[in-house]
């Protein structure tokens, strides 16, 4: 990668941010397309100061991750309507001194799930009530799916179900839900607790399509058991990939080199 006076700067702001896979994903895409752009991590504590600095330095686009996805909103000049409904922004675009906010997490999740399920009119059981479940829930509604939400902590689950205007089901009773797809948007099964799984095998036997948004390990116990139960499955890496591809397309106005981005992501996750 040749950096010079014309190199356009992109990055990710979060804290911590050194573990992020986004630099590998985006730099691979810029390289593959021969674009004179570079993407770097920014560890940020003060959002307002950081945004002023990024704007003054002429940065073109930034991904936003934990813990700043909500805090950036009050500093934006414009926000995409779906990101506003979700209440979280993971993508910033800087143009003519104006900062616009978007959310591509829901786009990535919908794109990944759509590879194994027909979303319009589907009933999707979403496990979890954290930041990802929120973006996924709103995104599914955008696609015309019906969401049924289940969560470990009742109060948090009920609160998100109210915001989504959807049905709530206690986690222990999900076996009774007639769903076309299930999405695990909890952190259950994530390394190092790889033996954990959010639902039993008997639940999986009744659901045709299962997506796990946990991506470390690449194949979670949930996905392994879903495959054994005959479900169509999609891994968390696909959501991660497609949310990054949507960012690339927002920033460049060009189609993302998805295969290159996926190879970079998998190489990084497999420690190559
Ligand atoms: P979060 O806001 O902290 O929410 C975590 C959720 O997991 C909560 O609903 C929590 O339930 C539930 N949970 C945690 N431990 C549990 C347990 N032992 N049993 C049952 N439920 C449990 O996290 P997040 O940002 O939404 O992220 C969730 C997972 O998605 C993480 O593993 C993250 O790495 C992954 N992720 C993947 C992508 C992707 O692109 N593939 C993107 C973002 C995040 P309570 O409400 O009861 O605490």
Boltz pocket constraint, residues with backbone or C-beta under 6 A from the ligand:
constraints:
  - pocket:
      binder: B
      contacts: [[A, 108], [A, 127], [A, 128], [A, 129], [A, 130], [A, 131], [A, 132], [A, 133], [A, 151], [A, 152], [A, 153], [A, 156], [A, 157], [A, 184], [A, 185], [A, 186], [A, 187], [A, 188], [A, 190], [A, 212], [A, 213], [A, 214], [A, 215], [A, 236], [A, 237], [A, 239], [A, 240], [A, 241], [A, 243]]
      max_distance: 6.0
